[in-house]
Amino acid sequence: MALEVYYLEETDSICSNRVIVTLAEKGIEDWVRHKMVLMNRDQFTPEYLALNPNAQVPTLVHDGSVIRESSIICSYLDDVESDPPLKPADPVQRAHMQEWVKLFDERGYEATAVINFLTKFRLTESIEKLEERWKFVTNIDRLYRQQSVIREAMESPYVMRAIGAWETIFRLMEKALTDGRPWIMGEQLTLAETVSAPLIKVLEMLRFLDFWLTPYPNTRAWWDRIAARPSMQQLDTFPNNALDEDSPHAVAGRKTEPAFRGKAHEYRAKFAHAY
């Protein structure tokens, strides 16, 4: 099969890395790479907009057919290459896995994007460059979210929403993993891993996981297992990766960690009952 992937080769490019990790877990190596750079506005070229009118990355082209949205691309890859499977065979378990994917899509993605802009983007990109970028953003929700976090920093309401989203996810993961299973769905690694791990990778890049996962030991052990897989370790060959203590994420994380940790404690004190 002829596979082309338009993607970003950066450790914090969560949507692209979902696809890259899924390709690796599927053992698919024969794919055409179209590497893009967001800050160069590659996603707004007429050629790319013809493939993806929302100017979102990644995009998969398979034998001329265009597939968009990262979790949909990952599911599609599992459908066209059946071995090894990344979906449970049992329909009920498959539906439960899709609940996890929906949770990561609807809450985990936005939360990670907020934290990334709060830290790395806010502290490393000039407001002039961001203002220029915002002229081309096609999604009003994304535009307002980014502007709020950049301009209001820790006081942006999106920050507490992001913390709440990950607290919900980590609590649910901890509950699922309490029985000793290695992966979210049990013995089988699934799309629940490949679509979530690249999101959590950003928290690792910021050095936030050590304090955030302290109340969630089973989730911490799960992270250590998934992070050790070659599919995830390849992300640390990309620029500005999690291994570099002088990377923009590591530097930004150290500067923002005290205030962010305080916000996390505030959330836990106020919303210990929330999901």
ZAMARGU-4260 file (C-alpha; in steps of 0.2 Angstrom, whole numbers, plus 5000, padded with zeros to 4 digits):
<rodrens>
0) 5000/5000/5000 | 5006/5018/4996 | 5006/5028/5012 | 5010/5046/5013 | 5010/5056/5029
5) 5011/5075/5031 | 5018/5077/5048 | 5028/5087/5061 | 5045/5080/5067 | 5045/5088/5084
10) 5043/5079/5101 | 5029/5090/5107 | 5019/5088/5090 | 5006/5077/5099 | 4994/5074/5084
15) 5008/5069/5072 | 5017/5058/5085 | 5001/5049/5088 | 5002/5043/5070 | 5021/5040/5071
20) 5019/5029/5086 | 5005/5020/5079 | 5015/5016/5063 | 5029/5010/5073 | 5018/4999/5084
25) 5010/4992/5068 | 5028/4989/5061 | 5024/4999/5045 | 5040/5006/5039 | 5036/5009/5021
30) 5028/5026/5021 | 5032/5042/5012 | 5037/5056/5023 | 5032/5074/5020 | 5039/5084/5035
35) 5031/5101/5039 | 5036/5115/5050 | 5021/5124/5058 | 5030/5141/5062 | 5035/5142/5044
40) 5016/5141/5041 | 5018/5125/5029 | 5000/5120/5034 | 4993/5136/5026 | 5000/5133/5008
45) 4987/5130/4995 | 4994/5113/4991 | 4991/5107/5009 | 4975/5116/5011 | 4968/5106/4996
50) 4972/5090/5007 | 4966/5097/5024 | 4955/5113/5023 | 4957/5115/5042 | 4975/5117/5040
55) 4978/5104/5053 | 4993/5091/5054 | 4994/5077/5051 | 4986/5071/5035 | 4987/5053/5028
60) 4986/5050/5010 | 4983/5031/5005 | 4983/5027/4987 | 4976/5044/4983 | 4963/5044/4997
65) 4964/5057/5010 | 4962/5053/5029 | 4962/5067/5042 | 4962/5068/5061 | 4975/5060/5071
70) 4965/5047/5080 | 4955/5043/5065 | 4971/5040/5055 | 4977/5029/5069 | 4961/5018/5068
75) 4962/5018/5049 | 4980/5011/5050 | 4975/4997/5061 | 4961/4993/5049 | 4972/4992/5034
80) 4986/4983/5042 | 4978/4970/5053 | 4994/4963/5062 | 4997/4966/5076 | 4980/4972/5081
85) 4978/4988/5091 | 4960/4986/5094 | 4952/4972/5105 | 4943/4958/5095 | 4928/4958/5107
90) 4915/4972/5102 | 4912/4977/5120 | 4930/4979/5124 | 4932/4988/5107 | 4918/5000/5112
95) 4926/5003/5129 | 4943/5007/5121 | 4934/5020/5110 | 4928/5028/5125 | 4946/5030/5131
100) 4951/5037/5114 | 4936/5049/5114 | 4941/5055/5132 | 4959/5058/5126 | 4953/5067/5110
105) 4940/5078/5119 | 4949/5082/5135 | 4967/5077/5134 | 4971/5085/5118 | 4965/5102/5123
110) 4973/5101/5140 | 4990/5097/5133 | 4989/5111/5120 | 4985/5123/5134 | 4999/5117/5145
115) 5011/5118/5130 | 5006/5136/5126 | 5007/5141/5144 | 5025/5135/5145 | 5035/5132/5130
120) 5026/5144/5118 | 5023/5158/5130 | 5041/5158/5136 | 5050/5155/5119 | 5040/5163/5105
125) 5039/5182/5103 | 5021/5190/5104 | 5024/5197/5087 | 5027/5180/5079 | 5012/5173/5088
130) 5001/5187/5082 | 5006/5183/5065 | 5002/5165/5067 | 4985/5169/5074 | 4980/5178/5058
135) 4979/5161/5050 | 4971/5150/5063 | 4955/5143/5056 | 4947/5137/5072 | 4940/5150/5084
140) 4941/5139/5099 | 4959/5136/5097 | 4962/5155/5093 | 4954/5161/5109 | 4962/5147/5119
145) 4979/5151/5113 | 4977/5170/5116 | 4970/5168/5133 | 4984/5157/5139 | 4998/5168/5131
150) 4991/5184/5138 | 4984/5179/5155 | 4996/5165/5159 | 4992/5156/5175 | 4976/5167/5177
155) 4969/5160/5161 | 4953/5150/5165 | 4960/5137/5152 | 4974/5132/5164 | 4962/5126/5178
160) 4952/5117/5165 | 4968/5109/5158 | 4973/5103/5175 | 4955/5096/5178 | 4955/5087/5162
165) 4971/5078/5166 | 4966/5075/5184 | 4950/5066/5177 | 4960/5056/5165 | 4974/5051/5178
170) 4960/5046/5191 | 4951/5035/5178 | 4968/5027/5172 | 4973/5023/5190 | 4956/5015/5193
175) 4958/5004/5177 | 4976/4999/5181 | 4973/4995/5199 | 4970/4976/5195 | 4988/4975/5189
180) 4985/4975/5170 | 5000/4981/5160 | 4989/4992/5148 | 4973/5002/5149 | 4963/4988/5141
185) 4972/4974/5149 | 4985/4962/5142 | 4984/4970/5124 | 4992/4987/5120 | 4979/4996/5110
190) 4975/5013/5102 | 4972/5019/5119 | 4990/5019/5122 | 4996/5026/5105 | 4984/5041/5105
195) 4987/5045/5124 | 5006/5043/5126 | 5011/5057/5114 | 5000/5069/5125 | 5008/5064/5141
200) 5025/5065/5133 | 5023/5084/5133 | 5021/5083/5152 | 5037/5073/5153 | 5046/5086/5143
205) 5041/5099/5155 | 5047/5088/5170 | 5029/5089/5177 | 5026/5070/5178 | 5036/5067/5194
210) 5025/5078/5205 | 5009/5075/5195 | 5009/5056/5195 | 5014/5055/5213 | 4996/5050/5219
215) 4994/5038/5204 | 5007/5025/5206 | 4999/5012/5194 | 4998/5026/5181 | 5016/5030/5184
220) 5021/5012/5181 | 5010/5012/5165 | 5019/5027/5159 | 5036/5019/5162 | 5031/5004/5152
225) 5025/5014/5137 | 5039/5026/5137 | 5052/5012/5136 | 5045/5005/5120 | 5055/5009/5104
230) 5039/5017/5096 | 5040/5031/5110 | 5059/5032/5112 | 5060/5037/5094 | 5052/5053/5098
235) 5068/5058/5108 | 5078/5058/5092 | 5068/5073/5086 | 5073/5091/5090 | 5071/5099/5107
240) 5067/5082/5115 | 5064/5076/5132 | 5082/5071/5136 | 5089/5088/5134 | 5090/5098/5150
245) 5092/5114/5140 | 5078/5111/5129 | 5064/5124/5128 | 5052/5113/5137 | 5064/5109/5151
250) 5068/5127/5154 | 5050/5133/5153 | 5045/5119/5164 | 5057/5123/5178 | 5051/5142/5177
255) 5033/5138/5178 | 5033/5122/5189 | 5030/5131/5206 | 5015/5141/5200 | 5008/5126/5190
260) 5010/5114/5205 | 5001/5127/5215 | 4987/5127/5203 | 4986/5108/5203 | 4985/5108/5222
265) 4972/5121/5222 | 4962/5110/5210 | 4963/5095/5221 | 4958/5105/5236 | 4942/5112/5227
270) 4937/5098/5216 | 4943/5082/5224 | 4925/5075/5220 | 4925/5080/5201 | 4927/5069/5186
</rodrens>
